[in-house]
Amino acid sequence: MAVGTSIYLTWITGAIVISIAMMPFFKPDYAKIRISGFVDMFRRYWAHMTVVFSVYLWKDLLDQLDRILMANTQLDMTPYVYAIEGDIVLWIQESLSNPLLSIGLTHFYVMGFMAITFSSFVYPIFFDDRYMADRVSLSMFWVYILAIPFYLFFNVRVTGNYIPEMETIAYDLTPQIQNWFIQIDPFTNGMPSLHIGLPFAIWLTMERWDSDERWLRYRRLLLLFIIITAFTILYLGIHWVSDIIGGIIVSVIAVEITSRTHGPIWQFADERLFSRRLARAIDDPRKWLSESLILIKGIFHPLKKPSSTQTKAFITTLLILTSSVLLWDATHQDFPIEGVNPTNAAGSEGWVVGIEEIDQDINIKLWNVSAQEEIIIQGFEWVNPPSIELSKNSLVLFDGFHLDFFQLNDNSLDMIEPTFSLTQDILLEQVSIGENSQGEPYLVLIKNETIEIIDILMNRIYFSDEIDNLTTVEASDSFLVSAFNTNSGPIINVTMLFNPSFEINILVDPYSNDLNDEYLEELYDIPVDYNNSTVLDIEMDGNFIVVLVDVGPLNRLILIDILTGHQEIISNPIWPAESPSIDGNYIAFLQKPVTSTPSNLDISSFNSEVFIWDILSDNNNRIQITYDEFNQYHPHVLNNGITWITIDENGNSELVIYSLEKTFEEYSSVVLQSAILMLIPLLLVWSHQSAIEKRYID
């Protein structure tokens, strides 16, 4: 969990100060506030703290699973929620929109929630109300446990990221706040709302067990907090009305589970009993061991003649294990190509090319992903690893002075050789591959600010021309896209090589907003300069162009539709972007999730993660698909997947394929098949046991 940001430290410090300051107003009448109470609560209630704070230890792992599951399966229930609710939350936000209200409620949303959950747990243990502490801590624990299946399998996005006119006011208030929220919130955990669920469960717990009214004033505070929070999460563009209802229902169930479990749990986990057991073990280890064995035998004794309770527990365990298998399958769609450790790679259509350096030898291999076949590439004896340009069924390997071109049409060969080669004295800076209207490939070369277009089959030059201020080019089918620097910013020129009358000039607009630009200048100590920004890379497919623009502190990715002229930033505008690739509806690229403050910024400490952008998606287009602790390089979109290189902390590389096809494939699994078969007799046994047991009760 991110704890390094200044805004987070401000919020958590404020929450602790507020909680301590409220103690005199909400303490039980009999209680006194002493400094020693803070020491005593750690000594007396360490097991309760373990139960509650274990939730926070799981949160990062579960959020990561949720992000990967959402990216892999698109289990999105938001359209169904929207179909029921419509624009209720939009009406609330638009009717009451006010800058001061937005600022105040954003801080209340985070710091208020921290303060109320912290104080609700700390007050009973500080004032040594073990009766209430037992129940409050378990209710908080069960709320989160009950919410986990919804967060993993019932993804509901925040309203501000789904309703087009709605704003995510809290998330976008400042770049620092946005950065913090991105770290701790996958933005798909709407149902149920824990901002309602946790305080409501605590309130309901106190309502149920506060028989002498010692917590009456605090219960009233909780009720007021719940009402204000319900309005806050709707106004800020975070939750739906149904999320609030879900939070209340989960709370009611959690409190009911607490009523059934607090006795046996604290009979075993009570800190005082633990101290006694420890003392006995030290005093007489043999006696303690024999008593422990008797206790363990007693736990398993009911299994000699199991009742419906044991059978039901076994069925539940079986279902959990089966779900875990499916969850593992759903969150592991990327897999390495065994035995491949490339330093550079590229992919297109169904092909992947990798370059390996082994004992100063350079090996170049080609993989047919769909057929899972490996092909050896012959040709020039490369002294240094060449650059790769791969487009459809055409491959170019080149360095500064030599180029090899390969056609990848023959899938039956184990080895291929170049169909065209070029060696020259002028430094070859960039190569791109296009196709004419007959599907015949041509090459676009850049050398010394000169564009040269070569017909490969005819081995002749279409034209060669010097162009000033040229930064990069890209060929796609019969289109040629060129980028130039001007005094007003970068311009891209789109022409059709075989239709000279077609030409479009587009001024690239990488502007985000002033708040982001001020934040970046503070972070990097480099101003954002749009007039002197430069296009570093271009990728094109169909009528869409992806442009990588250097705006000073970092690079941003811009998606341009040449038919409409529409432009949008598809990378997070405050994170560095690089290595775009586009094919069909998907764009793959890298970003470094930079979460430091200016005082401790170290860009090299942040890993490059793979993101995808779905052009056809109406909402939540940008999805992060890697969350490991390694660096990723060279992402490329394939027919039904994405490939990239992962490099671990030891410098070992691995070529990874990520599937974009449906997650749950039809496959033979002994685990799942066995589980299905076992459920039939287990359900029969359980129903028989239940009927017999109820016969004697009735």
C-alpha positions as MATLAB code, in Angstrom:
seq = 'MAVGTSIYLTWITGAIVISIAMMPFFKPDYAKIRISGFVDMFRRYWAHMTVVFSVYLWKDLLDQLDRILMANTQLDMTPYVYAIEGDIVLWIQESLSNPLLSIGLTHFYVMGFMAITFSSFVYPIFFDDRYMADRVSLSMFWVYILAIPFYLFFNVRVTGNYIPEMETIAYDLTPQIQNWFIQIDPFTNGMPSLHIGLPFAIWLTMERWDSDERWLRYRRLLLLFIIITAFTILYLGIHWVSDIIGGIIVSVIAVEITSRTHGPIWQFADERLFSRRLARAIDDPRKWLSESLILIKGIFHPLKKPSSTQTKAFITTLLILTSSVLLWDATHQDFPIEGVNPTNAAGSEGWVVGIEEIDQDINIKLWNVSAQEEIIIQGFEWVNPPSIELSKNSLVLFDGFHLDFFQLNDNSLDMIEPTFSLTQDILLEQVSIGENSQGEPYLVLIKNETIEIIDILMNRIYFSDEIDNLTTVEASDSFLVSAFNTNSGPIINVTMLFNPSFEINILVDPYSNDLNDEYLEELYDIPVDYNNSTVLDIEMDGNFIVVLVDVGPLNRLILIDILTGHQEIISNPIWPAESPSIDGNYIAFLQKPVTSTPSNLDISSFNSEVFIWDILSDNNNRIQITYDEFNQYHPHVLNNGITWITIDENGNSELVIYSLEKTFEEYSSVVLQSAILMLIPLLLVWSHQSAIEKRYID';
ca = [
       0.000    0.000    0.000;
       1.299    3.426   -0.898;
       2.342    5.406    2.124;
       5.028    7.659    0.712;
       2.937   10.497   -0.652;
       2.667   13.726    1.292;
      -1.109   13.913    0.862;
      -1.483   10.442    2.389;
       0.695   11.371    5.359;
      -1.368   14.533    5.825;
      -4.623   12.577    5.780;
      -3.528    9.802    8.118;
      -1.940   12.255   10.554;
      -5.109   14.336   10.526;
      -7.263   11.234   11.093;
      -5.201   10.162   14.123;
      -5.241   13.683   15.596;
      -9.012   13.973   15.113;
      -9.610   10.549   16.675;
      -7.549   11.386   19.753;
      -9.122   14.851   20.037;
     -12.636   13.311   20.026;
     -11.858   10.897   22.865;
     -13.080   13.164   25.713;
     -16.437   13.694   23.993;
     -17.265   10.077   23.185;
     -15.639    8.046   25.968;
     -17.812    6.026   28.361;
     -18.694    7.974   31.514;
     -16.664    5.680   33.748;
     -13.485    5.886   31.654;
     -10.431    8.083   32.090;
      -7.863    9.057   29.469;
      -4.283    8.259   30.404;
      -1.129    8.064   28.332;
      -0.508    4.589   29.721;
      -3.741    3.479   28.042;
      -2.031    3.539   24.650;
       0.648    1.160   25.917;
      -1.882   -1.087   27.632;
      -4.073   -1.481   24.548;
      -1.156   -2.893   22.545;
      -0.360   -5.310   25.372;
      -3.937   -6.406   26.027;
      -5.445   -6.392   22.520;
      -2.718   -7.426   20.107;
      -4.869  -10.296   18.749;
      -7.750   -7.895   18.016;
      -5.314   -5.611   16.185;
      -4.031   -8.555   14.176;
      -7.576   -9.446   13.088;
      -8.427   -5.890   11.975;
      -5.122   -4.922   10.390;
      -4.842   -8.213    8.501;
      -7.478   -6.713    6.226;
      -5.024   -4.015    5.161;
      -2.291   -6.575    4.555;
      -4.548   -8.415    2.080;
      -5.786   -5.304    0.345;
      -2.844   -4.776   -2.012;
      -2.877   -8.419   -3.094;
      -6.634   -8.483   -3.662;
      -6.612   -5.155   -5.520;
      -3.871   -6.498   -7.765;
      -5.880   -9.673   -8.433;
      -8.935   -7.549   -9.136;
      -7.072   -5.375  -11.646;
      -5.680   -8.406  -13.474;
      -9.037  -10.200  -13.399;
     -10.787   -7.125  -14.812;
      -8.167   -6.777  -17.549;
      -8.372  -10.461  -18.469;
     -12.092  -11.169  -18.210;
     -13.847   -7.796  -18.461;
     -16.305   -8.973  -15.781;
     -18.081   -5.619  -15.790;
     -21.495   -5.364  -14.124;
     -21.683   -1.569  -14.414;
     -24.022   -1.545  -17.456;
     -26.612   -3.508  -15.461;
     -26.360   -1.122  -12.510;
     -26.687    1.846  -14.870;
     -29.716    0.249  -16.520;
     -31.438    0.241  -13.103;
     -30.306    3.614  -11.747;
     -29.846    5.779  -14.803;
     -28.487    9.275  -14.093;
     -29.550    9.719  -10.449;
     -25.973   10.353   -9.300;
     -25.315   12.703  -12.227;
     -28.320   14.804  -11.219;
     -26.998   15.002   -7.628;
     -23.548   16.120   -8.778;
     -24.730   18.673  -11.330;
     -27.409   20.141   -9.045;
     -25.058   20.781   -6.124;
     -21.694   21.287   -7.849;
     -19.542   23.750   -5.927;
     -15.720   24.060   -5.775;
     -15.571   24.480   -1.994;
     -17.955   21.567   -1.472;
     -15.818   19.430   -3.793;
     -12.621   20.201   -1.872;
     -14.209   19.717    1.536;
     -15.960   16.447    0.703;
     -12.837   15.002   -0.966;
     -10.863   15.416    2.259;
     -13.842   14.194    4.300;
     -14.142   11.125    2.038;
     -10.600    9.995    2.851;
      -9.643   11.543    6.191;
     -13.132   11.212    7.690;
     -13.279    7.522    6.819;
      -9.806    6.972    8.264;
     -10.774    8.782   11.456;
     -14.071    6.949   12.003;
     -12.656    3.450   11.368;
      -9.595    4.175   13.491;
     -11.579    5.574   16.417;
     -14.276    2.861   16.200;
     -11.655    0.191   16.717;
      -9.345    2.045   19.114;
     -11.922    3.444   21.555;
     -13.200    0.062   22.869;
      -9.694   -1.358   23.302;
      -8.261    1.874   24.774;
     -11.049    2.042   27.366;
     -10.749   -1.731   27.943;
     -14.298   -2.602   26.858;
     -13.449   -6.161   25.816;
     -17.104   -7.096   25.381;
     -17.529   -4.484   22.635;
     -13.992   -4.841   21.243;
     -14.601   -8.542   20.574;
     -17.664   -7.770   18.482;
     -16.551   -4.577   16.713;
     -13.256   -6.081   15.514;
     -14.997   -9.190   14.140;
     -17.755   -7.164   12.447;
     -15.111   -5.079   10.637;
     -13.299   -8.264    9.641;
     -16.414  -10.018    8.304;
     -17.531   -6.987    6.287;
     -14.319   -7.091    4.320;
     -14.404  -10.893    3.912;
     -17.954  -10.719    2.537;
     -16.973   -7.936    0.130;
     -14.105   -9.895   -1.465;
     -16.225  -12.048   -3.856;
     -18.023   -8.925   -5.085;
     -14.743   -7.102   -5.682;
     -13.307  -10.014   -7.653;
     -16.336  -11.232   -9.606;
     -18.903   -8.402   -9.513;
     -16.892   -5.456  -10.802;
     -18.776   -2.167  -10.681;
     -16.875    0.902  -11.860;
     -17.007    4.286  -10.190;
     -19.746    6.510  -11.594;
     -17.349    9.229  -12.743;
     -15.530    6.724  -14.971;
     -18.732    5.384  -16.537;
     -21.338    8.126  -17.000;
     -19.880   10.397  -19.729;
     -20.985   13.719  -18.168;
     -20.002   12.670  -14.645;
     -16.772   13.839  -13.011;
     -14.593   11.860  -10.601;
     -14.204   14.932   -8.429;
     -12.271   13.284   -5.602;
      -9.866   11.377   -7.852;
      -9.058   14.336  -10.095;
      -8.942   17.180   -7.572;
      -5.139   17.495   -7.854;
      -2.428   15.414   -9.578;
      -1.058   14.363   -6.168;
      -4.468   13.085   -5.044;
      -5.035   11.376   -8.390;
      -1.661    9.637   -8.102;
      -2.481    8.386   -4.608;
      -5.898    7.045   -5.609;
      -4.437    5.214   -8.617;
      -2.113    3.324   -6.265;
      -4.753    2.206   -3.765;
      -7.956    1.915   -5.813;
      -8.607   -0.182   -8.951;
     -11.757    1.948   -9.587;
     -13.872   -1.212  -10.067;
     -14.662   -1.959   -6.415;
     -17.959   -0.107   -6.272;
     -20.202   -2.863   -4.942;
     -20.490   -2.930   -1.960;
     -19.381    0.437   -0.599;
     -17.046   -0.103    2.352;
     -17.339    3.609    3.159;
     -20.904    2.691    4.137;
     -20.401   -0.978    5.004;
     -17.743   -0.588    7.723;
     -19.273    2.302    9.737;
     -22.767    0.823    9.366;
     -21.551   -2.547   10.680;
     -19.884   -0.805   13.641;
     -23.035    1.219   14.332;
     -25.221   -1.879   14.103;
     -22.840   -3.818   16.369;
     -23.023   -1.112   19.032;
     -26.790   -0.818   18.617;
     -27.112   -4.541   19.240;
     -24.702   -5.025   22.143;
     -24.442   -1.615   23.840;
     -26.989   -2.564   26.491;
     -25.953    0.036   29.078;
     -25.787    2.909   26.522;
     -22.136    3.662   27.291;
     -21.495    4.249   23.578;
     -24.699    6.220   22.911;
     -22.957    9.461   21.933;
     -20.567    7.637   19.645;
     -23.430    5.722   18.006;
     -25.090    9.032   17.167;
     -21.831   10.273   15.641;
     -21.618    7.115   13.522;
     -25.164    7.589   12.252;
     -24.437   11.198   11.282;
     -21.205   10.115    9.588;
     -23.036    7.429    7.555;
     -25.609    9.949    6.305;
     -22.955   12.499    5.255;
     -20.805    9.777    3.673;
     -23.732    8.466    1.629;
     -24.184   11.922    0.102;
     -20.413   12.390   -0.312;
     -19.743    9.225   -2.309;
     -22.621   10.004   -4.672;
     -21.640   13.650   -5.168;
     -17.939   12.941   -5.752;
     -18.643   10.547   -8.648;
     -17.493    7.404   -6.833;
     -20.437    5.188   -5.905;
     -23.881    4.248   -7.161;
     -26.978    4.212   -4.964;
     -27.009    0.407   -5.201;
     -23.444    0.348   -3.795;
     -24.808    1.961   -0.633;
     -27.590   -0.628   -0.444;
     -25.005   -3.383   -0.958;
     -22.864   -1.946    1.857;
     -25.826   -1.991    4.248;
     -26.782   -5.583    3.337;
     -23.204   -6.832    3.751;
     -23.048   -5.075    7.138;
     -26.220   -6.764    8.366;
     -24.882  -10.181    7.335;
     -21.460   -9.453    8.887;
     -23.012   -8.522   12.244;
     -25.123  -11.693   12.180;
     -21.987  -13.785   11.518;
     -20.260  -11.947   14.359;
     -23.069  -12.943   16.734;
     -22.475  -16.599   15.868;
     -18.662  -16.573   15.824;
     -17.432  -14.171   18.498;
     -17.772  -16.815   21.243;
     -15.694  -19.641   19.735;
     -13.174  -17.287   18.092;
     -12.300  -15.308   21.211;
     -12.463  -18.414   23.349;
      -9.484  -19.575   21.315;
      -7.791  -16.233   20.401;
      -8.222  -14.232   23.615;
      -4.891  -12.583   24.474;
      -5.238  -13.459   28.164;
      -5.706  -17.154   27.396;
      -2.693  -17.067   25.105;
      -0.541  -15.710   27.930;
      -1.750  -18.471   30.231;
      -1.058  -21.155   27.625;
       2.421  -19.766   27.068;
       3.114  -19.799   30.804;
       1.923  -23.423   31.077;
       4.065  -24.466   28.106;
       7.147  -22.945   29.706;
       6.355  -24.363   33.149;
       5.532  -27.948   32.057;
       6.170  -28.595   28.336;
       5.148  -32.292   28.489;
       1.793  -31.581   30.091;
       1.157  -28.731   27.664;
       1.954  -31.007   24.707;
      -0.371  -33.792   25.926;
      -3.195  -31.299   26.543;
      -2.671  -29.851   23.066;
      -2.907  -33.323   21.503;
      -6.145  -33.984   23.385;
      -7.500  -30.655   22.149;
      -6.559  -31.451   18.540;
      -8.186  -34.893   18.803;
     -11.301  -33.216   20.121;
     -11.429  -30.945   17.071;
     -11.330  -33.913   14.706;
     -13.554  -36.183   16.836;
     -16.823  -35.120   15.111;
     -15.379  -36.341   11.804;
     -15.713  -39.941   13.019;
     -19.451  -39.521   12.660;
     -19.887  -36.351   10.612;
     -23.071  -34.331   10.792;
     -24.567  -32.043    8.155;
     -22.414  -29.239    9.595;
     -19.167  -31.019    8.726;
     -20.471  -32.029    5.306;
     -21.545  -28.461    4.595;
     -18.093  -27.219    5.615;
     -16.481  -29.750    3.276;
     -18.739  -28.644    0.376;
     -17.857  -24.996    1.083;
     -14.136  -25.812    1.113;
     -14.479  -27.698   -2.164;
     -16.270  -24.758   -3.809;
     -13.621  -22.321   -2.550;
     -10.802  -24.495   -3.918;
     -12.582  -24.875   -7.255;
     -13.119  -21.112   -7.465;
      -9.433  -20.629   -6.672;
      -8.493  -22.772   -9.682;
     -10.702  -20.642  -11.936;
      -9.331  -17.448  -10.364;
      -5.778  -18.620  -11.001;
      -6.665  -19.386  -14.611;
      -8.312  -15.993  -15.051;
      -5.374  -14.051  -13.613;
      -2.606  -15.890  -15.472;
      -3.187  -15.186  -19.144;
       0.424  -14.250  -19.773;
       2.904  -17.070  -20.209;
       6.592  -17.153  -21.170;
       7.950  -18.807  -24.304;
      10.162  -21.462  -22.754;
      13.883  -21.299  -23.426;
      13.753  -17.811  -24.948;
      15.736  -14.977  -23.335;
      15.780  -12.108  -25.841;
      17.270   -8.648  -25.461;
      14.947   -7.232  -28.126;
      11.694   -8.444  -29.643;
       8.875   -7.364  -31.946;
       5.513   -8.804  -32.891;
       2.802   -8.363  -35.507;
      -0.183  -10.410  -36.630;
       0.753  -13.995  -35.611;
       4.547  -13.497  -35.633;
       7.076  -12.749  -32.904;
      10.775  -12.082  -33.539;
      13.385  -12.207  -30.791;
      17.086  -11.429  -30.675;
      19.287  -13.327  -28.216;
      22.923  -12.647  -27.342;
      24.681  -15.856  -26.278;
      28.458  -15.825  -25.741;
      28.820  -12.788  -28.034;
      26.882  -14.620  -30.765;
      23.647  -13.068  -32.012;
      20.785  -15.509  -32.594;
      17.606  -14.335  -34.283;
      14.503  -16.496  -34.035;
      11.011  -16.228  -35.398;
       7.918  -17.751  -33.751;
       4.625  -18.518  -35.374;
       2.452  -17.918  -32.295;
      -0.700  -19.637  -33.512;
       1.156  -22.739  -34.803;
       3.680  -22.570  -31.917;
       6.537  -23.211  -34.321;
      10.070  -21.833  -34.210;
      11.881  -20.691  -37.358;
      15.588  -19.837  -37.611;
      16.454  -16.622  -39.453;
      19.547  -16.685  -41.663;
      21.265  -13.810  -43.445;
      23.774  -11.148  -42.547;
      26.369  -11.885  -39.845;
      25.407   -9.193  -37.354;
      28.199   -7.850  -35.163;
      25.745   -5.982  -32.904;
      22.058   -6.764  -32.280;
      20.047   -5.294  -35.175;
      16.870   -3.251  -34.880;
      13.593   -4.964  -35.794;
      10.729   -3.721  -37.932;
       7.850   -6.170  -38.285;
       4.591   -5.463  -40.108;
       2.039   -8.123  -41.030;
       4.068  -10.753  -42.947;
       7.117   -8.564  -43.603;
      10.243   -8.404  -41.450;
      13.232   -6.065  -41.622;
      16.431   -6.403  -39.614;
      18.821   -3.463  -39.846;
      21.681   -1.630  -38.236;
      23.378    1.600  -39.267;
      24.610    0.379  -42.661;
      22.906   -2.922  -43.552;
      19.336   -4.098  -44.032;
      17.771   -7.557  -44.578;
      14.144   -7.975  -45.670;
      12.200  -11.244  -45.139;
       8.814  -12.453  -46.358;
       7.029  -14.585  -43.729;
       4.447  -16.302  -45.937;
       5.786  -19.885  -45.914;
       4.846  -21.452  -42.569;
       6.315  -24.846  -43.413;
       9.980  -23.811  -43.440;
      12.289  -24.341  -40.467;
      14.629  -21.644  -41.734;
      14.232  -18.506  -43.859;
      16.661  -16.240  -45.687;
      16.302  -12.598  -46.766;
      14.549  -11.863  -50.055;
      16.123   -8.411  -50.257;
      19.276   -6.868  -48.760;
      20.780   -3.420  -48.795;
      24.237   -2.206  -47.764;
      25.301    1.437  -47.955;
      27.683    4.011  -46.537;
      25.102    6.547  -45.284;
      23.838    5.965  -41.732;
      20.441    4.279  -41.761;
      18.408    5.891  -38.959;
      14.929    4.407  -39.315;
      13.024    1.843  -41.385;
       9.291    1.374  -41.850;
       7.281   -1.137  -43.911;
       4.175   -0.399  -45.974;
       2.094   -2.074  -48.675;
       0.712   -0.748  -51.942;
      -2.831   -1.314  -53.172;
      -1.803   -4.749  -54.567;
      -0.487   -5.843  -51.168;
       3.141   -5.617  -52.298;
       5.594   -4.382  -49.626;
       7.728   -1.258  -49.844;
      10.296    0.238  -47.462;
      10.592    3.767  -46.110;
      14.135    4.660  -45.072;
      15.345    7.722  -43.183;
      18.997    8.673  -43.526;
      20.465   12.103  -42.950;
      17.000   13.827  -42.986;
      16.262   12.167  -46.325;
      13.214    9.978  -46.965;
      13.816    7.199  -49.459;
      11.024    4.857  -50.611;
      12.075    1.528  -52.123;
      10.010   -0.935  -54.149;
      11.326   -4.243  -52.819;
      10.037   -6.535  -55.580;
      11.280   -4.279  -58.384;
      14.394   -3.273  -56.421;
      13.986    0.362  -57.395;
      13.558    3.702  -55.625;
      10.177    5.414  -55.869;
      11.661    8.729  -54.790;
      14.279   10.248  -52.519;
      13.880   13.695  -51.018;
      15.487   15.819  -48.318;
      13.045   17.110  -45.699;
      13.842   19.713  -43.033;
      12.802   19.329  -39.364;
      11.754   15.717  -39.890;
      11.698   13.731  -36.617;
      10.157   10.355  -37.516;
       8.035    8.541  -40.110;
       5.683    5.564  -40.228;
       4.310    3.616  -43.180;
       1.005    1.764  -42.932;
      -0.429    0.155  -46.060;
      -0.275    2.944  -48.662;
      -0.210    5.741  -46.051;
       2.962    7.600  -45.100;
       2.917    9.585  -41.861;
       5.722   12.076  -41.207;
       6.344   14.232  -38.128;
       7.907   17.705  -38.176;
       8.852   20.298  -35.600;
       7.370   23.787  -35.990;
       7.270   26.938  -33.850;
       3.683   26.101  -32.866;
       4.409   22.508  -31.907;
       4.757   19.226  -33.792;
       2.792   18.564  -36.984;
       2.121   15.199  -38.592;
       1.642   14.959  -42.329;
      -0.434   12.084  -43.735;
      -0.137   11.273  -47.439;
      -0.957    8.361  -49.742;
       2.064    7.390  -51.785;
      -0.016    6.187  -54.711;
      -2.562    9.021  -54.546;
      -0.630   12.325  -54.405;
      -3.861   14.357  -54.165;
      -4.517   12.997  -50.658;
      -2.706   14.958  -47.928;
      -3.606   15.904  -44.339;
      -1.656   18.072  -41.884;
      -2.536   17.757  -38.181;
      -1.141   19.879  -35.354;
      -0.551   17.457  -32.468;
      -2.111   18.592  -29.166;
      -0.470   16.921  -26.107;
      -2.028   19.397  -23.610;
      -3.512   17.924  -20.426;
      -4.307   20.684  -17.926;
      -2.488   23.397  -15.981;
      -2.582   21.502  -12.674;
      -0.835   18.502  -14.220;
       1.757   20.714  -15.907;
       2.545   22.552  -12.656;
       2.855   19.222  -10.846;
       5.265   17.859  -13.494;
       7.449   20.982  -13.376;
       7.646   20.668   -9.583;
       8.373   16.933   -9.832;
      11.048   17.019  -12.563;
      12.222   20.629  -12.306;
      11.616   20.857  -16.073;
       8.803   23.030  -17.512;
       6.217   21.582  -19.896;
       6.888   23.207  -23.287;
       4.253   22.466  -25.914;
       5.684   24.753  -28.610;
       8.992   22.896  -28.539;
       7.545   19.418  -28.054;
       8.718   16.688  -30.428;
       7.139   13.577  -31.925;
       9.451   10.655  -31.107;
       7.451    7.738  -32.493;
       4.414    7.077  -34.692;
       2.302    3.941  -35.041;
      -0.656    3.642  -37.415;
      -3.407    1.147  -38.185;
      -6.445    1.945  -40.323;
      -7.581    5.499  -39.630;
      -5.954    5.665  -36.175;
      -2.515    7.117  -35.461;
      -0.697    6.838  -32.119;
       1.882    9.558  -31.528;
       4.529    9.578  -28.774;
       5.291   13.214  -27.907;
       8.115   14.568  -25.742;
       6.647   17.574  -23.868;
       9.721   18.252  -21.719;
       9.508   16.376  -18.397;
       8.092   13.219  -20.005;
       6.490   11.631  -23.069;
       2.733   11.431  -23.672;
       0.781    9.204  -26.022;
      -1.820   10.833  -28.266;
      -4.444    8.897  -30.250;
      -5.558   10.660  -33.442;
      -8.472    9.701  -35.685;
      -7.558   11.059  -39.130;
     -11.173   10.782  -40.319;
     -12.584   13.061  -37.613;
      -9.438   14.850  -36.449;
     -10.270   13.913  -32.849;
      -7.264   13.700  -30.495;
      -7.002   12.371  -26.922;
      -4.226   11.561  -24.500;
      -4.351    7.806  -23.868;
      -1.438    7.564  -21.426;
      -1.703    8.855  -17.883;
      -0.536   12.466  -18.470;
       1.633   12.557  -15.333;
       3.439    9.241  -15.981;
       6.206    8.746  -18.583;
       5.059    6.721  -21.631;
       6.983    4.882  -24.338;
       6.966    2.024  -26.897;
       3.486    2.250  -28.469;
       2.120   -0.512  -30.708;
      -1.279   -0.638  -32.411;
      -3.162   -3.380  -34.221;
      -6.922   -3.511  -34.699;
      -8.778   -2.249  -31.639;
      -5.867   -2.467  -29.203;
      -2.920   -0.228  -28.400;
      -0.132   -1.528  -26.153;
       2.401    0.759  -24.509;
       4.630    1.169  -21.466;
       4.286    3.579  -18.566;
       6.217    4.175  -15.383;
       3.742    4.700  -12.505;
       5.716    7.517  -10.857;
       4.450    8.055   -7.317;
       7.308    9.958   -5.679;
       7.348   13.485   -4.390;
       9.906   16.030   -5.713;
      12.184   15.539   -2.726;
      12.793   11.826   -3.364;
      12.144   11.377   -7.088;
      14.210    8.604   -8.669;
      12.799    7.621  -12.066;
      15.064    4.572  -12.315;
      13.408    3.050   -9.240;
      10.062    2.740  -11.046;
       9.390   -0.209  -13.322;
       7.904    0.097  -16.792;
       4.503   -1.605  -16.817;
       2.435   -2.754  -19.806;
      -0.860   -0.990  -20.484;
      -3.470   -1.564  -23.165;
      -5.983    0.865  -24.630;
      -9.184   -0.491  -26.152;
     -10.254    1.901  -28.899;
     -13.802    0.517  -29.034;
     -14.443    0.686  -25.286;
     -16.699    3.527  -24.214;
     -15.271    3.601  -20.689;
     -12.169    2.466  -18.857;
     -10.181    2.246  -22.088;
      -6.772    2.204  -20.389;
      -6.024   -0.981  -18.440;
      -2.773   -1.936  -16.723;
      -1.973   -5.623  -17.294;
       1.364   -6.091  -15.492;
       1.882   -5.547  -11.772;
       5.085   -7.449  -11.028;
       8.333   -6.089   -9.611;
      10.193   -6.376  -12.919;
      10.781   -4.108  -15.880;
       8.879   -4.673  -19.119;
      10.161   -3.779  -22.605;
       9.037   -3.737  -26.245;
       5.282   -4.463  -26.073;
       3.666   -5.374  -29.422;
       0.060   -6.152  -30.282;
      -0.540   -9.472  -32.053;
      -3.682  -10.939  -33.628;
      -5.131  -12.204  -30.355;
      -2.605  -11.082  -27.799;
       0.324   -8.935  -26.745;
       3.994   -9.829  -26.449;
       6.699   -8.122  -24.413;
      10.026   -8.798  -22.681;
      10.250   -9.051  -18.886;
      13.633   -8.530  -17.210;
      14.035   -9.498  -13.555;
      16.312   -7.983  -10.907;
      19.171  -10.270  -11.987;
      19.004   -9.109  -15.600;
      17.419  -12.338  -16.872;
      15.008  -11.755  -19.754;
      11.868  -13.632  -20.705;
       9.607  -13.299  -23.743;
       5.979  -13.217  -22.605;
       2.766  -13.765  -24.554;
      -0.471  -12.342  -23.144;
      -3.747  -13.669  -24.538;
      -6.565  -11.303  -25.479;
      -8.915  -14.175  -26.221;
     -11.677  -15.283  -23.852;
     -10.349  -16.176  -20.427;
     -12.115  -19.416  -19.559;
     -11.185  -21.710  -22.405;
     -12.692  -25.171  -22.774;
      -9.980  -27.395  -21.411;
      -9.573  -30.649  -19.532;
      -8.768  -30.124  -15.863;
      -8.552  -33.042  -13.444;
      -9.096  -30.683  -10.506;
     -12.303  -29.139  -11.866;
     -13.669  -32.428  -13.162;
     -13.050  -34.137   -9.827;
     -14.721  -31.274   -7.954;
     -17.847  -31.485  -10.104;
     -18.102  -35.241   -9.640;
     -17.533  -35.008   -5.875;
     -20.276  -32.436   -5.430;
     -23.017  -34.915   -6.416;
     -22.491  -37.462   -3.583;
     -21.648  -34.678   -1.105;
     -24.918  -32.872   -1.793;
     -26.841  -36.150   -1.466;
     -25.146  -36.930    1.871;
     -25.701  -33.391    3.172;
     -29.387  -33.371    2.245;
     -29.857  -36.795    3.917;
     -28.042  -35.688    7.095;
     -30.053  -32.473    7.299;
     -33.344  -34.331    6.888;
     -32.495  -36.849    9.634;
     -31.316  -34.132   12.040;
     -34.433  -32.013   11.495;
     -36.646  -35.071   12.007;
     -35.578  -35.277   15.665;
     -35.849  -31.501   16.110;
     -39.378  -31.401   14.711;
];
